């Protein structure tokens, strides 16, 4: 059920962006959530048994982007949430 809710919220956010009513704060919140989702996706890939180097090789083969660049991007995606966003208190 949460996937449906998230999808509806994403569509609503997209509509707000189109009509200009999207607040800067909302943009930051969505960007933060997206960065955490990307970080979680990378962690799930690693937990699935794929080695980090294998992930980079697969991305390189598919995109033809340099392996060093891909490695920096993946590392950056994992570090950005910790560096720029405070953890939410639960």
Order of alpha helices (4+ residues) and beta strands (2+ residues): alpha-alpha-alpha-alpha
